Protein backbone atom coordinates (compact mmCIF):
# COMPACT_ATOMS: atom_id res chain seq x y z
CA UNK A 1 0.00 0.00 0.00
CA UNK A 2 1.13 3.53 -0.73
CA UNK A 3 0.12 6.71 1.06
CA UNK A 4 0.85 9.79 -1.06
CA UNK A 5 1.12 12.70 1.33
CA UNK A 6 3.06 12.75 4.59
CA UNK A 7 1.14 15.30 6.62
CA UNK A 8 -1.67 14.84 9.17
CA UNK A 9 -4.12 12.86 7.01
CA UNK A 10 -1.34 10.75 5.52
CA UNK A 11 0.04 9.86 8.94
CA UNK A 12 -3.40 8.89 10.22
CA UNK A 13 -3.94 6.75 7.12
CA UNK A 14 -0.65 4.92 7.73
CA UNK A 15 -1.64 4.35 11.35
CA UNK A 16 -5.02 3.00 10.30
CA UNK A 17 -3.54 0.60 7.79
CA UNK A 18 -1.49 -1.02 10.52
CA UNK A 19 -4.27 -0.82 13.12
CA UNK A 20 -6.71 -2.54 10.75
CA UNK A 21 -4.37 -5.44 10.12
CA UNK A 22 -2.44 -4.60 6.98
CA UNK A 23 1.03 -6.08 7.50
CA UNK A 24 2.44 -5.80 3.97
CA UNK A 25 4.77 -3.22 2.44
CA UNK A 26 3.72 0.31 3.38
CA UNK A 27 5.24 3.29 1.58
CA UNK A 28 4.62 6.93 2.53
CA UNK A 29 5.56 9.58 -0.03
CA UNK A 30 5.95 13.21 1.05
CA UNK A 31 6.86 16.25 -1.02
CA UNK A 32 8.30 18.10 1.97
CA UNK A 33 11.57 16.84 3.48
CA UNK A 34 10.12 16.88 7.01
CA UNK A 35 8.48 14.12 8.99
CA UNK A 36 4.75 14.76 9.64
CA UNK A 37 4.23 17.95 11.64
CA UNK A 38 1.33 19.95 13.06
CA UNK A 39 0.35 22.92 10.88
CA UNK A 40 -2.05 24.95 13.11
CA UNK A 41 0.76 26.31 15.35
CA UNK A 42 2.58 27.76 12.32
CA UNK A 43 0.39 30.89 12.32
CA UNK A 44 0.36 31.16 16.10
CA UNK A 45 3.00 29.98 18.58
CA UNK A 46 5.63 29.14 15.98
CA UNK A 47 5.30 32.54 14.31
CA UNK A 48 5.62 34.45 17.58
CA UNK A 49 8.55 32.34 18.76
CA UNK A 50 6.63 30.70 21.59
CA UNK A 51 6.87 27.24 20.01
CA UNK A 52 9.97 25.69 18.47
CA UNK A 53 10.12 23.25 15.60
CA UNK A 54 10.61 20.38 18.00
CA UNK A 55 7.08 20.91 19.34
CA UNK A 56 5.48 20.45 15.91
CA UNK A 57 6.19 16.74 15.46
CA UNK A 58 3.08 14.56 15.14
CA UNK A 59 4.84 11.35 16.06
CA UNK A 60 8.00 10.07 17.70
CA UNK A 61 10.75 7.62 16.81
CA UNK A 62 9.05 4.75 18.63
CA UNK A 63 5.83 5.13 16.66
CA UNK A 64 7.76 5.48 13.41
CA UNK A 65 9.48 2.17 14.11
CA UNK A 66 6.16 0.49 14.94
CA UNK A 67 4.61 1.59 11.64
CA UNK A 68 7.43 -0.16 9.78
CA UNK A 69 6.85 2.09 6.77
CA UNK A 70 9.22 3.23 4.04
CA UNK A 71 9.29 7.03 4.19
CA UNK A 72 10.15 8.66 0.86
CA UNK A 73 10.38 12.31 1.90
CA UNK A 74 11.45 15.33 -0.12
CA UNK A 75 10.11 13.86 -3.35
CA UNK A 76 6.90 14.70 -5.18
CA UNK A 77 4.55 12.24 -6.82
CA UNK A 78 4.18 13.18 -10.49
CA UNK A 79 1.72 10.57 -11.67
CA UNK A 80 -0.51 7.60 -10.91
CA UNK A 81 -0.46 4.71 -13.36
CA UNK A 82 -3.71 2.97 -12.45
CA UNK A 83 -3.40 0.13 -14.94
CA UNK A 84 0.20 -0.52 -13.97
CA UNK A 85 -0.63 -0.08 -10.26
CA UNK A 86 2.30 2.28 -9.88
CA UNK A 87 2.97 5.67 -8.31
CA UNK A 88 5.45 7.70 -10.36
CA UNK A 89 7.88 9.98 -8.53
CA UNK A 90 9.57 13.19 -9.68
CA UNK A 91 13.04 11.71 -9.26
CA UNK A 92 12.29 8.92 -11.71
CA UNK A 93 11.57 6.19 -9.21
CA UNK A 94 8.37 4.16 -9.34
CA UNK A 95 6.47 2.59 -6.44
CA UNK A 96 4.46 -0.55 -7.30
CA UNK A 97 1.34 -0.79 -5.15
CA UNK A 98 -1.94 -2.63 -4.71
CA UNK A 99 -3.75 0.34 -3.22
CA UNK A 100 -3.31 4.10 -2.84
CA UNK A 101 -4.36 6.62 -0.21
CA UNK A 102 -4.28 10.11 -1.71
CA UNK A 103 -3.46 12.59 1.06
CA UNK A 104 -1.59 15.30 -0.85
CA UNK A 105 -3.44 18.13 0.89
CA UNK A 106 -3.61 21.65 -0.44
CA UNK A 107 -1.25 24.56 -1.00
CA UNK A 108 -1.71 28.25 -0.32
CA UNK A 109 -3.42 30.18 -3.09
CA UNK A 110 -1.11 32.88 -4.45
CA UNK A 111 -1.69 36.24 -6.07
CA UNK A 112 -1.54 36.11 -9.87
CA UNK A 113 1.60 37.19 -11.66
CA UNK A 114 5.05 38.01 -10.34
CA UNK A 115 5.28 39.55 -6.89
CA UNK A 116 8.14 41.44 -5.21
CA UNK A 117 10.19 39.99 -2.38
CA UNK A 118 8.58 40.33 1.04
CA UNK A 119 5.27 38.75 -0.04
CA UNK A 120 4.54 35.57 1.88
CA UNK A 121 2.06 32.74 2.12
CA UNK A 122 1.71 30.54 5.19
CA UNK A 123 0.98 26.87 4.74
CA UNK A 124 4.23 24.93 5.16
CA UNK A 125 7.06 24.91 7.67
CA UNK A 126 9.40 26.46 5.11
CA UNK A 127 6.94 29.31 4.52
CA UNK A 128 6.56 29.81 8.26
CA UNK A 129 10.33 29.95 8.69
CA UNK A 130 10.61 32.60 5.98
CA UNK A 131 7.83 34.73 7.46
CA UNK A 132 9.14 34.44 11.00
CA UNK A 133 12.55 35.57 9.77
CA UNK A 134 11.01 38.62 8.11
CA UNK A 135 9.19 39.58 11.29
CA UNK A 136 12.24 39.50 13.57
CA UNK A 137 14.12 42.41 11.97
CA UNK A 138 12.25 44.98 14.07
CA UNK A 139 8.88 46.79 13.97
CA UNK A 140 7.44 47.06 10.48
CA UNK A 141 4.26 47.62 8.50
CA UNK A 142 2.47 44.33 7.83
CA UNK A 143 -0.43 44.01 5.41
CA UNK A 144 -2.44 40.78 5.53
CA UNK A 145 -4.52 40.12 2.42
CA UNK A 146 -7.53 38.00 3.36
CA UNK A 147 -9.58 38.13 6.54
CA UNK A 148 -10.30 34.42 6.97
CA UNK A 149 -8.94 32.34 9.82
CA UNK A 150 -5.37 32.04 8.56
CA UNK A 151 -5.24 35.77 7.85
CA UNK A 152 -6.73 36.67 11.22
CA UNK A 153 -4.39 34.34 13.12
CA UNK A 154 -1.37 35.72 11.29
CA UNK A 155 -2.49 39.30 11.96
CA UNK A 156 -2.91 38.46 15.64
CA UNK A 157 0.61 37.01 15.83
CA UNK A 158 2.11 39.98 14.00
CA UNK A 159 0.38 42.39 16.38
CA UNK A 160 1.68 40.42 19.35
CA UNK A 161 5.19 40.93 17.98
CA UNK A 162 4.67 44.70 18.00
CA UNK A 163 4.14 45.31 14.29
CA UNK A 164 1.73 47.76 12.68
CA UNK A 165 -0.87 45.48 11.06
CA UNK A 166 -3.65 46.02 8.55
CA UNK A 167 -5.99 43.28 7.29
CA UNK A 168 -7.57 43.75 3.85
CA UNK A 169 -10.72 41.76 3.09
CA UNK A 170 -12.56 41.95 -0.24
CA UNK A 171 -15.92 40.92 1.22
CA UNK A 172 -18.05 43.35 3.21
CA UNK A 173 -17.36 41.25 6.31
CA UNK A 174 -15.00 38.32 6.92
CA UNK A 175 -16.65 34.92 7.43
CA UNK A 176 -20.18 36.26 6.89
CA UNK A 177 -20.92 33.36 4.56
CA UNK A 178 -20.01 30.86 7.27
CA UNK A 179 -21.40 32.59 10.36
CA UNK A 180 -24.00 35.11 9.19
CA UNK A 181 -23.47 38.88 9.37
CA UNK A 182 -24.34 39.34 13.03
CA UNK A 183 -21.89 36.82 14.42
CA UNK A 184 -19.24 37.56 11.79
CA UNK A 185 -19.27 41.19 12.93
CA UNK A 186 -18.73 40.07 16.52
CA UNK A 187 -15.69 38.02 15.47
CA UNK A 188 -14.35 40.83 13.29
CA UNK A 189 -14.41 43.14 16.33
CA UNK A 190 -11.51 41.13 17.75
CA UNK A 191 -9.19 42.87 15.28
CA UNK A 192 -10.00 46.28 16.73
CA UNK A 193 -9.50 45.02 20.28
CA UNK A 194 -6.14 43.64 19.24
CA UNK A 195 -5.02 46.94 17.74
CA UNK A 196 -5.28 45.79 14.11
CA UNK A 197 -6.99 47.76 11.34
CA UNK A 198 -9.56 45.84 9.30
CA UNK A 199 -10.41 47.24 5.85
CA UNK A 200 -13.34 45.50 4.18
CA UNK A 201 -15.13 45.72 0.85
CA UNK A 202 -11.95 46.38 -1.11
CA UNK A 203 -9.46 44.24 -2.98
CA UNK A 204 -5.84 44.65 -4.02
CA UNK A 205 -5.08 46.43 -7.27
CA UNK A 206 -1.30 46.30 -7.23
CA UNK A 207 1.76 45.61 -5.11
CA UNK A 208 4.39 48.33 -5.36
CA UNK A 209 8.04 47.38 -5.03
CA UNK A 210 11.11 49.20 -3.87
CA UNK A 211 13.73 48.95 -6.58
CA UNK A 212 16.62 46.72 -5.61
CA UNK A 213 20.18 47.92 -5.93
CA UNK A 214 22.56 46.57 -8.52
CA UNK A 215 24.78 43.80 -7.15
CA UNK A 216 28.34 44.50 -8.35
CA UNK A 217 29.36 40.84 -8.31
CA UNK A 218 26.35 39.75 -10.31
CA UNK A 219 26.27 42.80 -12.55
CA UNK A 220 22.46 43.02 -12.56
CA UNK A 221 19.64 44.36 -10.44
CA UNK A 222 18.15 42.07 -7.82
CA UNK A 223 14.51 41.40 -7.12
CA UNK A 224 12.41 44.38 -6.00
CA UNK A 225 11.16 44.40 -2.41
CA UNK A 226 7.55 45.16 -1.52
CA UNK A 227 6.98 48.73 -0.32
CA UNK A 228 3.24 49.33 -0.54
CA UNK A 229 -0.13 47.77 -1.31
CA UNK A 230 -2.50 49.71 -3.55
CA UNK A 231 -6.15 48.87 -2.96
CA UNK A 232 -8.92 48.78 -5.54
CA UNK A 233 -10.47 51.89 -3.97
CA UNK A 234 -7.26 53.87 -4.54
CA UNK A 235 -5.84 53.82 -1.03
CA UNK A 236 -2.16 52.95 -0.67
CA UNK A 237 -0.89 51.14 2.42
CA UNK A 238 2.79 51.16 3.37
CA UNK A 239 4.04 47.57 3.60
CA UNK A 240 7.36 46.03 4.58
CA UNK A 241 5.83 42.56 4.80
CA UNK A 242 2.74 41.24 2.98
CA UNK A 243 1.02 38.00 3.93
CA UNK A 244 -1.45 36.48 1.46
CA UNK A 245 -4.20 34.39 3.05
CA UNK A 246 -6.80 33.95 0.32
CA UNK A 247 -7.56 30.25 0.56
CA UNK A 248 -5.98 27.03 -0.63
CA UNK A 249 -5.77 24.94 -3.79
CA UNK A 250 -5.96 21.13 -3.56
CA UNK A 251 -2.87 19.33 -4.85
CA UNK A 252 -4.35 17.24 -7.65
CA UNK A 253 -2.25 18.17 -10.70
CA UNK A 254 -0.16 15.00 -10.37
CA UNK A 255 -3.27 12.92 -11.04
CA UNK A 256 -3.73 14.20 -14.61
CA UNK A 257 -4.29 11.25 -16.94
CA UNK A 258 -5.08 8.82 -14.12
CA UNK A 259 -8.82 8.51 -14.94
CA UNK A 260 -9.69 9.77 -11.47
CA UNK A 261 -12.38 12.47 -11.35
CA UNK A 262 -11.00 15.78 -10.08
CA UNK A 263 -12.99 18.95 -9.42
CA UNK A 264 -11.78 21.17 -6.56
CA UNK A 265 -10.31 18.04 -5.02
CA UNK A 266 -10.43 14.32 -5.70
CA UNK A 267 -14.06 13.27 -6.10
CA UNK A 268 -15.05 10.36 -3.88
CA UNK A 269 -18.14 8.99 -2.17
CA UNK A 270 -19.11 9.31 1.50
CA UNK A 271 -16.63 6.54 2.24
CA UNK A 272 -13.73 8.47 0.66
CA UNK A 273 -13.60 5.93 -2.20
CA UNK A 274 -12.88 7.23 -5.71
CA UNK A 275 -14.30 5.74 -8.91
CA UNK A 276 -11.49 3.18 -8.53
CA UNK A 277 -11.98 0.99 -5.42
CA UNK A 278 -8.24 0.57 -4.95
CA UNK A 279 -7.80 4.34 -4.56
CA UNK A 280 -9.18 6.44 -1.69
CA UNK A 281 -8.64 10.10 -0.75
CA UNK A 282 -8.53 11.80 2.64
CA UNK A 283 -7.92 15.22 4.15
CA UNK A 284 -7.80 18.59 2.41
CA UNK A 285 -7.52 17.04 -1.06
CA UNK A 286 -10.61 14.84 -0.74
CA UNK A 287 -14.01 16.02 -1.94
CA UNK A 288 -16.03 13.39 -0.14
CA UNK A 289 -19.75 13.28 -0.79
CA UNK A 290 -19.52 16.60 -2.64
CA UNK A 291 -17.77 18.44 0.20
CA UNK A 292 -14.09 19.31 0.55
CA UNK A 293 -13.25 20.20 4.14
CA UNK A 294 -9.96 21.78 5.18
CA UNK A 295 -10.36 21.02 8.87
CA UNK A 296 -8.21 19.10 11.32
CA UNK A 297 -11.09 16.81 12.27
CA UNK A 298 -11.65 15.67 8.68
CA UNK A 299 -7.97 14.82 8.30
CA UNK A 300 -8.05 12.72 11.47
CA UNK A 301 -11.48 11.08 11.13
CA UNK A 302 -11.68 10.22 7.42
CA UNK A 303 -8.69 7.82 7.31
CA UNK A 304 -10.32 5.14 9.50
CA UNK A 305 -13.27 4.77 7.14
CA UNK A 306 -11.20 5.23 3.97
CA UNK A 307 -8.76 2.50 4.98
CA UNK A 308 -11.58 0.13 5.95
CA UNK A 309 -13.05 0.55 2.48
CA UNK A 310 -9.66 0.30 0.77
CA UNK A 311 -8.90 -3.02 2.45
CA UNK A 312 -12.40 -4.29 1.65
CA UNK A 313 -12.12 -3.28 -2.00
CA UNK A 314 -15.52 -1.57 -1.87
CA UNK A 315 -17.45 1.03 0.11
CA UNK A 316 -18.57 -0.84 3.21
CA UNK A 317 -18.59 2.15 5.54
CA UNK A 318 -19.23 5.88 5.25
CA UNK A 319 -18.36 8.97 7.25
CA UNK A 320 -19.88 12.39 7.55
CA UNK A 321 -18.21 13.98 10.57
CA UNK A 322 -19.80 16.96 12.28
CA UNK A 323 -17.71 19.89 10.97
CA UNK A 324 -15.55 21.44 13.65
CA UNK A 325 -12.83 24.08 13.56
CA UNK A 326 -11.18 26.45 15.93
CA UNK A 327 -9.01 29.56 15.72
CA UNK A 328 -6.90 31.38 18.30
CA UNK A 329 -6.86 35.15 17.81
CA UNK A 330 -5.82 37.97 20.11
CA UNK A 331 -5.83 35.72 23.17
CA UNK A 332 -9.32 34.39 22.41
CA UNK A 333 -10.37 30.99 21.10
CA UNK A 334 -13.09 30.86 18.43
CA UNK A 335 -14.79 27.47 17.97
CA UNK A 336 -17.47 26.35 15.54
CA UNK A 337 -19.23 23.03 15.12
CA UNK A 338 -22.16 21.81 13.04
CA UNK A 339 -23.85 22.72 9.79
CA UNK A 340 -25.43 26.15 9.71
CA UNK A 341 -28.25 26.84 7.25
CA UNK A 342 -29.24 30.24 5.87
CA UNK A 343 -32.64 30.05 7.53
CA UNK A 344 -31.37 29.06 10.98
CA UNK A 345 -32.18 31.28 13.92
CA UNK A 346 -29.45 32.38 16.33
CA UNK A 347 -29.75 32.33 20.09
CA UNK A 348 -27.09 33.60 22.51
CA UNK A 349 -27.01 31.18 25.43
CA UNK A 350 -23.94 32.44 27.29
CA UNK A 351 -22.38 35.91 27.47
CA UNK A 352 -23.23 38.65 24.98
CA UNK A 353 -21.99 39.82 21.59
CA UNK A 354 -20.66 43.08 23.05
CA UNK A 355 -18.86 41.33 25.90
CA UNK A 356 -15.52 39.51 25.96
CA UNK A 357 -17.10 36.21 24.95
CA UNK A 358 -20.30 34.41 24.06
CA UNK A 359 -21.83 31.12 22.98
CA UNK A 360 -24.32 31.20 20.12
CA UNK A 361 -26.39 28.25 18.94
CA UNK A 362 -28.03 27.95 15.52
CA UNK A 363 -31.46 26.35 15.54
CA UNK A 364 -33.91 25.02 12.96
CA UNK A 365 -37.33 23.59 13.74
CA UNK A 366 -36.47 23.37 17.42
CA UNK A 367 -33.22 21.49 16.77
CA UNK A 368 -29.67 22.74 17.28
CA UNK A 369 -27.76 22.63 14.00
CA UNK A 370 -24.51 24.39 14.89
CA UNK A 371 -22.74 26.40 17.58
CA UNK A 372 -20.21 29.22 17.69
CA UNK A 373 -18.18 30.08 20.76
CA UNK A 374 -15.88 33.04 21.36
CA UNK A 375 -13.99 32.56 24.59
CA UNK A 376 -16.53 30.02 25.87
CA UNK A 377 -14.82 26.64 25.45
CA UNK A 378 -16.50 24.77 28.30
CA UNK A 379 -20.17 25.35 27.35
CA UNK A 380 -19.23 24.91 23.68
CA UNK A 381 -17.84 21.45 24.39
CA UNK A 382 -21.18 20.43 25.86
CA UNK A 383 -23.12 21.63 22.78
CA UNK A 384 -20.65 19.98 20.42
CA UNK A 385 -21.11 16.70 22.29
CA UNK A 386 -24.87 17.04 21.81
CA UNK A 387 -24.40 17.61 18.07
CA UNK A 388 -22.23 14.49 17.81
CA UNK A 389 -24.76 12.44 19.74
CA UNK A 390 -27.63 13.68 17.61
CA UNK A 391 -25.82 12.64 14.42
CA UNK A 392 -25.25 9.16 15.85
CA UNK A 393 -28.83 8.93 17.05
CA UNK A 394 -27.77 8.68 20.68
CA UNK A 395 -28.88 10.47 23.81
CA UNK A 396 -26.36 13.16 24.93
CA UNK A 397 -23.99 12.03 27.67
Order of alpha helices (4+ residues) and beta strands (2+ residues): beta-alpha-beta-alpha-alpha-beta-beta-beta-beta-beta-beta-beta-alpha-beta-alpha-beta-alpha-alpha-beta-beta-beta-beta-beta-beta-beta-beta-beta-beta-beta-beta-alpha-beta-beta-beta-beta-beta-alpha
